[in-house]
Amino acid sequence: MMKPYLYALLWIATSCTVYAQPTATHNLKFDHLATRWDEAIPLGNGMLGALIWQKDNTLRLSLDRADLWDERQAFALEQHDFKWVQQKLHSGQYPEVQKWGDNPYGDYPYPTKLPAAAMSFNLTALGKVVSNVLDIQTAINTIQFDNGTTFSSYIHATKPIGYFEINGNRAQEALPQLLPHQYALASESGKEVSVVDGQSLSRLGYKQGQINKSAQRQLIHQPTYENRFYEVLLEWKVISPTKLIGMWTVANNEQASLNTEMHAKTTHAFRDSHLAWWKAYWKQSSVQLPDDLLERQYYLEMYKLGAVSRKGAPAITLQAVWTADNGGLPPWKGDFHNDLNTQLSYWPAYTGNRLTEAETFTDWLWKIRPANMAYTKHYFGVEGLNIPGVLTLNGIPMGGWIQYALSPTVSAWTAHHFYMQWKYSMDRKFLKERALPYIIESATYLRNITEIRDGKRYLPLSASPEYNDNSPNAWFKDWTNFDLALAHFLFEAAAEVSEASGLTKDASTWRAIRTELPAYAKNETGLLVAVDVPMEHSHRHMSPYMAIYPLVLLDINKVEDKEQIRNSMRHLEKLGTRAWVGYSFSWMACLHARAKEADQAVLNLQKFANNFCSTNSFHVNGDQKGGQYSGFTYRPFTLEGNFAFAQGIHELLLQSKHGYVELFPALPSTWQDVSFTDLRAEGGFLISASKKSGTVAKITIVAEQAGTLHLRYAHPLKTSSGKKIGQEGDTYLIPLKAGEKVELQQL
């Protein structure tokens, strides 16, 4: 029999894991180097990125910078507007629209995200790899060789500098070499390459970059377009016969400079500040799951979120700071896709208590707001704010399938992120200076572009990504549920931010406008694509179900919503997954979690992790196990599926709904032991909870702002301190002062 004090020690050990940072079990660990760029070890700090892998007989670092773009215009937006599109559609001349809108995206290599350069080390000198580990707790990659040599590298968490270090008897034999990308190759020999596979860099027409070498220093100067350029700088130093260290950076349209001395004191302080940032990042929240596969994938996703989002850096693009290193342009030009990709990429930042990282999205959206307002005025012909669905770093539309690339409701979805940033923080400064103006300008545009028909408000044309692809049939005369859900959300959000700002008359006006919208299109199969148009086949984009998630306009706990939510889930299951890609499974997991279908949610998360990720955890869209679940078996890397997966985990544990928060809303019955620390709920509440043997052991709530938390949980609860709390059915009313902490237990 175990002694009492050993029981106590065991309880302490298991309890401490609730607050633990990532462990070695969550790391990327191999006994070799990847031989593909999309299987490489990923490092990043939001602005700089590196992929570490093997090419030929070299250790290769593919170097990247987030704001390296070619922004030359290919799409002639100025030629036409939304009324012209409507005229061509109604007159049967839609091929003219397709030629104008979509052809430039494939015909021209620009605009596009650009890769920077590569750095290589001779593997003959380094030896045979025996261990290759990315420690996600520290964001440091360490490679060990059979002769005792080690190679370690990281990108500083907050400085635009990468660092590497070689230790071993052969350190001085493995000197680094910068490698410029081949922008000036002759031709592609007539080979047709799609924007998904990545067209050749030589199509950009740049002069080949020059590399200047001197003692322990190399510099690439790469001209791009219109007298612009970027530079990649590498410097290294031999510290001793067995130690070499180096640093690198990438500068955009300015001279590259490291301005640092590589001596022991400097490099130790450099490393310490890097480690301090990542330690603080991981302390923001944690989860502990009884499923090892899902827990590991979750921490790898949250690592990537920390690696690609940083204050002052651009928002997350399709590949962020890990642009393809294959001699071509990145898949889909590495652009900003606002028909789901950017939005899904920030889903886990709110519940995951990473609001600083989330704000990189709203910061970027705010920065490009003037360009977007000019676009709105020209293309839609009204005042207010809309944003292109496919656009460049500086907010310029790139064209594409215009039903989505120039969608009439994109700003409603981007406004949702301003709304969440406010609701999860309750930051009044952010409300006043960012959320209120952005949401009101977006709602003003949507009010202006819609029209009253038969007493109800409608768009001139509506669409549902990416249903019917680029066909004229992708347009609908009635609302699609995608556009309609966004309209319902936006007008209600406009009312809510107005009310919170003391603008009560404005709030009433916006709510009155919302009442002019029709109800969602639905039948016995649940939510439809549009009026009298059910989802008829498997489809990758969950756009008709936006009202369930992420907009949370329908609630499974409401009798009037329950049937259409459940019917929608059954219909999606009936249609199957053959036309899904990776992110579809992540999104579907969130939908199932909102429907309180825990087993189905977990199954979709497991399918994503097992079948739709590369060995380094990158989401590669296609089914990598020969089409087990999807007919798509290609492998273009994009990040949104990864981050939607992380939010799928959060949705099992904690859900913020309109007016209340639900604890453990979608846990499988087999998950008897599960916990999380400091997940964030709307209202600015940080919540920690643990279940032991199926019973809640402890709930801790900290209020960042004064307010009353409405907490829904199916079992009786009490406070540890005896603090009185109210109760309405399964919902507990917990009034809290700013900074106050309360603990609850299950009776």
SEBA-483920 format. One record per residue (C-alpha): x, y, z; residue in one letter. Coordinates in steps of 0.2 Angstrom, whole numbers, plus 5000, padded with zeros to 4 digits. Layout:
BEGIN
XYZA;...
//
This chain:
BEGIN
500050005000M;500650174996M;501050285011K;500050445013P;501450565010Y;501850474993L;500050504988Y;500350694992A;501850694981L;500950614967L;499550744968W;500850884968I;501750804953A;500150784943T;499450954948S;500951044943C;500850974925T;499251084923V;500451234924Y;501851154915A;502651224899Q;502851114884P;503850954888T;505150854877A;503650744871T;502950894862H;504550934852N;504950894834L;506250744835K;507150654821F;508750554818D;508950644802H;508750804792L;507150824781A;507550824763T;506050934758R;505851114763W;504051084769D;504650954781E;506051064788A;506251124806I;505351294807P;506051444816L;505351614816G;504951784826N;503551854815G;504651954804M;506151834800L;505951644797G;507051494793A;506751314788L;508151194792I;508351044781W;509550944769Q;509850984751K;511050874742D;512550854754N;512251024763T;511351074779L;510251214772R;509351354781L;508051434770S;507951614775L;506351724774D;505751894779R;503851934781A;503752094771D;504752044756L;503452074742W;503352114724D;501852234724E;501852274705R;500052284699Q;499352144688A;497452154691F;496752314683A;495352344696L;495152524690E;494352464673Q;492752404681H;491652404696D;490352294705F;488852364694K;489852314678W;489952134686V;488152124689Q;487752184671Q;488852054663K;488151914674L;486351964670H;486751984651S;487551814650G;489251884647Q;490151824662Y;491651754653P;492251944652E;492151954671V;493151794673Q;494451854660K;494652024669W;494651954687G;495451794687D;496651784672N;497951904679P;498151804695Y;498851664684G;499551754670D;500751864680Y;501951804693P;501651964703Y;501052024715P;501851894726T;502751854742K;504651834739L;505851714747P;507551794753A;509051674752A;509751514759A;511251474769M;512251314768S;513551204778F;514451064771N;513850904778L;515450814774T;516350924787A;514950914800L;514650724799G;513150614800K;511650674808V;511150564823V;509850684832S;508850834825N;507750914839V;506651074839L;506451114857D;504751214856I;504951284874Q;506451374869T;506251384850A;508051314848I;508551184835N;509951074840T;510750944828I;512050814834Q;513250724823F;514050554825D;515750634828N;515150734843G;514950904833T;513350994837T;512451134827F;511151244836S;510151384829S;508751504833Y;507951664828I;507951794842H;506151814848A;506152004846T;507652054836K;507852034817P;509351924819I;509651734817G;510951644827Y;511951484824F;513351394834E;514451254829I;515351154843N;516551014840G;518350974833N;517751004815R;516951174818A;518151274808Q;517951154793E;516051194792A;516051374786L;514351444781P;513951504763Q;512551624758L;511651564742L;510551694732P;508951624724H;509051604706Q;508051744699Y;508951754682A;508751574675L;508451564657A;506651504655S;505451364661E;505651274644S;503851314641G;503251204656K;501551264662E;501551284681V;500051324692S;499951454706V;499751314718V;501351224713D;502351394712G;502951474696Q;504751504693S;505651644701L;506451694685S;504751754678R;504851904689L;506251974678G;507452024691Y;509352044689K;510251904698Q;510751964715G;512651984719Q;513551914733I;515052004741N;516251894752K;517551954764S;518351874779A;516951804790Q;515651904781R;514451884766Q;513151994759L;511851964746I;511152124737H;509552074727Q;508752204716P;506852174714T;505752294705Y;505652484703E;507352514710N;506952414726R;508052284733F;508352174749Y;509952124757E;510451964767V;511951984778L;512951844786L;514351864799E;515251734809W;516751724821K;517851584827V;517851584846I;519051444848S;519651294839P;518051194843T;516751334842K;516051444828L;514651564830I;513651674817G;512251784815M;511151834800W;509851954795T;508752014781V;508352194777A;507052254765N;507452404754N;508852464766E;510652414769Q;510752254780A;511752284797S;511952174812L;512752304823N;513352184836T;514952104842E;514951924844M;515851894860H;515351794875A;514451924885K;513451994871T;512851814865T;512451764882H;511351914885A;510651894867F;510151714871R;509451754888D;508251884881S;507651764868H;507351634881L;506451754892A;505151794878W;504751614875W;504551574893K;503351724895A;502451664879Y;502151484886W;501551544903K;500051634895Q;499051464895S;499251274894S;498151124892V;498350944897Q;497450814887L;497250624889P;497550604870D;499450614867D;499250644848L;498150794850L;499150864864E;500750864855R;499950934839Q;499151074849Y;500851124857Y;501651124840L;500251234833E;500451354847M;502351354844Y;502051404826K;500851544832L;502251614843G;503451594828A;502351694815V;501551824825S;502451974833R;501952154836K;502552264822G;502652124810A;501452094795P;499851984798A;500051794795I;499951754776T;499651584769L;501451524773Q;501951674784A;503851674787V;504151504779W;504051544760T;504351394749A;506251354745D;506051254729N;506551384715G;504751444713G;503551564720L;502551504735P;500851414733P;499551544729W;500951674729K;500951674748G;499651804748D;498351864761F;496751764758H;495351844768N;493951714763D;494551604778L;496451594778N;496951744788T;495451734799Q;495651554804L;497551584808S;497051694823Y;495651594830W;496651514844P;497451674849A;495851734859Y;495351584869T;497251544870G;497651704879N;498751774866R;497951944863L;499652024859T;499851904845E;498051924839A;498352104838E;499552084824T;498052054813F;497052204818T;498552314817D;498852264799W;497052284795L;497052454802W;498652504793K;497852454776I;496252534780R;496452694770P;496852584754A;495352474758N;494152624759M;494852694742A;494452514735Y;492752514743T;492352684735K;492952644718H;492352464716Y;490652464726F;490352654723G;489852684741V;490552754757E;491152644771G;492452504772L;492652334764N;494252244761I;494752134746P;494751944749G;496451924741V;497652064743L;499452114745T;500452164760L;499952344757N;498052304755G;497952304736I;496752184728P;497552044718M;496051974708G;495651794707G;493951714708W;493051884711I;491551804720Q;492751794735Y;494251894729A;493052044728L;491751984740S;490452104747P;490652044765T;492452024768V;492552174780S;491152094790A;492251944794W;493852054797T;492752164809A;492352004819H;494252004824H;494152184830F;492552124840Y;493451974847M;494952074852Q;493852194862W;492652064869K;494051954876Y;495052094883S;493652224887M;495052354883D;494052524882R;495552604873K;495452474859F;493652494859L;493652684856K;495152694844E;495052534834R;493552424836A;492152554836L;492752644820P;493252484811Y;491552404814I;490552554811I;491352594795E;491152414789S;489252414794A;489052584785T;489752514769Y;488552354771L;487052464774R;487552574759N;487752424747I;486252334752T;484452374745E;482752344751I;481652214741R;479952164747D;480252244764G;481952154767K;483752204765R;484752114752Y;486452124743L;486452154724P;487351984722L;487851854735S;489151714736A;489751574747S;491551524747P;492051434737E;490351354731Y;490351324712N;492051394711D;492251524698N;490651484689S;489251614686P;488251494696N;489351544711A;488251704712W;486551704720F;485151834719K;484651794737D;485751794752W;486851654754T;486951594772N;488751644772F;488451824768D;486851834778L;487651774794A;489051904792L;487752034790A;486751984805H;488451984815F;489052154808L;487452254812F;487252174829E;489152214833A;488952394827A;487452404839A;488552324853E;490052434851V;488952594849S;488052544865E;489652514875A;490252684869S;488752774875G;487952794858L;486252724862T;485352804847K;486652734835D;486452564843A;484552564841S;484752614822T;485952474819W;484752344828R;483352414817A;484352384801I;484752204807R;482852174809T;482752214790E;483752054786L;482851894781P;483051734791A;484351604787Y;483951484773A;483551314780K;482551154778N;482650974785E;484450964780T;484851114791G;485651274785L;485751284766L;486951374755V;485651494749A;483751504747V;483151334740D;485051284737V;485551144749P;487351084750M;487350954737E;489050884737H;490550874748S;491351044750H;492951104758R;492351274764H;491151274779M;490451444773S;488551404775P;488851364793Y;489651524799M;488151564810A;488651414820I;490451444820Y;491451554821P;490051694822L;489051594836V;487451674831L;486551504834L;486751414850D;486451224854I;485851274871N;484351364863K;482851254859V;482451354843E;484251334836D;484651154842K;483751064828E;484551154813Q;486251144821I;486050954823R;485250934806N;486651024798S;487950914806M;487050754800R;486950824782H;488850864782L;489150694788E;488050614774K;488950714760L;490650644766G;492450714766T;493050674749R;493150854743A;493850924760W;495650984763V;496550984780G;495751144786Y;494051074783S;494350944797F;494951074809S;493451184806W;492251044807M;492950994824A;492451174830C;490751144822L;490550984831H;491151054847A;489851194846R;488551054843A;489150964859K;489650814848E;491250784857A;491750614849D;491550684832Q;492550834836A;493950734842V;493850614827L;494050764815N;495550834825L;496350654825Q;496050644806K;496850814803F;498450774814A;498650604806N;498350634788N;498450814783F;500150864791C;501850844785S;503150764797T;503550934804N;501750974808S;501451094793F;499651084786H;499851024768V;498051034763N;498050854755G;497750684762D;499550614764Q;498950434767K;498450404749G;496750484750G;496050394765Q;494850534769Y;494950654755S;495250654736G;496450794737F;498150714739T;499250864734Y;500350954747R;500351144746P;500751204763F;499651334772T;499451384790L;497651414793E;497251224796G;498551214809N;497851364819F;496051304817A;496551144824F;497251224840A;495551324842Q;494651154840G;495551094856I;495051254865H;493251224859E;493151064868L;493751144884L;492951314885L;491651414874Q;491251594875S;489451624869K;488351774868H;488151824886G;488951674895Y;490351554895V;490251364895E;491451254904L;491951084897F;490551094884P;491150954873A;492250824881L;492150644876P;491550534890S;493250444890T;494150604894W;494150584913Q;495650674917D;495950844908V;496451014913S;496851184907F;497651344914T;497251524910D;496151504894L;495351674891R;493451704890A;492451844883E;492351984897G;494151974900G;494051824912F;495551704914L;494951524918I;495851374924S;495051204927A;495451024930S;494450864930K;495050714939K;494150544937S;492750634928G;492450764942T;492950944942V;494250964955A;494551144954K;494051304944I;494951464946T;494351624938I;495351794938V;494451944932A;495552074922E;494052194921Q;492652214933A;491052114928G;489951974931T;490451804923L;488951694918H;489751524919L;488751374913R;489151204920Y;488051054921A;488451004939H;488251094956P;489751214960L;490251304976K;491551434980T;493051384991S;492951545000S;491051545004G;490851694992K;489051704987K;488651674969I;486951674960G;486251544949Q;484951534935E;484751354930G;486451284925D;487251454924T;488151534939Y;488251724941L;489951764948I;490151954951P;492052004951L;493052154954K;494552194942A;495952084948G;494851974959E;495151794960K;493851664964V;493951474966E;492551344964L;492351164966Q;491051034961Q;489850984975L;
//
